[in-house]
Every structure is written in structure tokens, then in C-alpha cells.
């Protein structure tokens, strides 16, 4: 069904003179330059590469906060690890007790180019953004990989004093975080250990809606599959199949979510912007799509008291600037000074 919907959507976009985003055929189709040097087994069904600021095979009693930063569609975890370290340095003393974690969702071309072992998990070029199953060595959802990270952080033998986990992502990584905040099952292990969790969604191209309404209904009306996952609740992948849309919405509303939106992320022709009709039904560019989604969620019964939206003034589509901004530091490290909440 999903394949038929995608073919229909592609046909419609060709008829309308549109095409998929330029980056569908550009940098994300090239092998990554670097592979994370740490490894995590995901349920014994495959290995996930990642970067770690400390060795989590040893007890880390000084760690009070763990921050997971998710890379964008280029799978460039090495660059996001630099940005994570930059944010930690900018946080000063508030960052010293933090463990920085940057997982890497590889594609087959990365496995081949770097001659990696066959037990390394790999996904389609964009499927990992929505929780799809890995192509090999086993059908492991990218959300299950995040579950495994949270399970590791819940080990009190390693992290006896951990108090908070932040799951943050920019661009494609922001798409993962927003969907994982809806679907993720891993936080249960943290809550059993009285560890708080927060989700930080920065400048994604699109969001998963719970209703069929969209900011631009005319585009939605002529777009087959606009309400299917990862844009809506239809045709959800197996990881989400055991929960109804209403249950997923309730779970999402209960979780602590911060949306970070760069006020200059307003280019409707940005090379990495999702230009499918499914995304364009949500608005012309990322900043508009973000506020439209937040507004739609706020209009639901009882609103979204656990969700906040912060504008990051003067910043466009730049992950490093977003994470190291005052609002980025407030979202990651609880450092005062953002003052941009709407």
C-alpha cells in the first residue's frame, strides 16, 4: 500500500511540474566521510555506530545529564558530534556533567564504501527518519535503535546519578525526534529509574499530524498519501502498529517537547527542504510549517501544556548555530536566557 501511495504521489508531482527535493539525488546519496567509533548492539540484531564523549562501558558517576543529538539526512554524525561538543563547551560548567551521544543511521553505500562488517545496521536513504525497518542485517526500526540507547542510559550500574536525558535533532534529525516523541517506547526504562526525558525538535522539514486537516488544504486534497506516515497516521510502520492514533497523540501530548525554529529558515527552495506535496501541504518552508503544526496541536482539547516553541532569532537552516544559540543551550542544558517562547 505504501509503495502504491508513493508512486501515486510521484505521478502527481510530475504532472504538477514538481520534483522531489534536490537533495534526494545529491549529497545523501554519497557515502559518509566518517563512521562513529563506538558501537551498540540493538537487541542482538545488529550494531549501531555512534560517537560518545565518554566511555559508557565504565561507570560514570559524574554524569548527571545525557544528550542525544541526531544527525540530518546526510548521515554526517561526525559533523553533528562537533556541534554537540561546541554546545557542551558553550554551556560552560553546566555542560561538564553531560554525556554527549551522536548515533549514526547508515545506508548500504556507507557499508560498502567503508568495508564495514555485515552486522552493521543500514537503512534506506530516508527511511530511518520515520522509524522504518533496517534493510539489513535484520529489520530493526531506527526507533528501536533509540530505544536501545535509552535502555543503556537506564543502567544504574553505569549511570548511578543520571537525572535527565535530552533527545535532540536538527533537520532530518528533527524529523526523527518529532516522530520518536510520538512513537518511542524507550523512555519507560528511564522513568522506572526516575530519569526525566525531553525531546528537542529543531527545524524539521515536516511533522506527523494526528488529524487529516492541513494548513494548505488545497495541496492536501490533490496529494495522494498526504495523511500517511510519516506525515500523518495512515499506513504506519510495524513499530507503531500496536497503538491507535488517539493513544499515540495522548502519549505525545504528555511528553515534554521543545520546538526550536530558526526565524530565517524561510527558503521555500532550500536544497534539503522536503518539497513533496505531503510536506508542502504543511506550509511553504520550515519556519511556517513548524508554527502551523504547533498552532494546530495547541487547538486540540486541553492544548499541549508540556510543549513549548522557541524562535531562534537570526538563524536559518544551520544545526550548529541552532544548538549553540541561547535557546539551543536552554533546551539542551536548561541554561536561562532564551526569552523567545511564543
Secondary structure by P-SEA (a helix, b strand, c coil): caaaaaaaaaaaaaaacccccccccccccccccccccbbbbccccbbbbbccccccccccccccbbbbbbbccccaaaaaaaaaaaaaaaaccccccbbbbbbbbccaaaaaaacccccccccccccccccccccccccccaaaaaaaaaaaaacccccccccbbbbbbccaaaaaaaaaaaccccaaaaaaacbbbbbbbccccbbbbcccccccaaaaaaccccccccccccccccccccccaaaaaaaaaabbbbbbbcccccccccccccccaaaaaacccaaaaaaaaaaaaaacccccccbbbbbbccccccaaaaaacaaaaaaacccccccccc
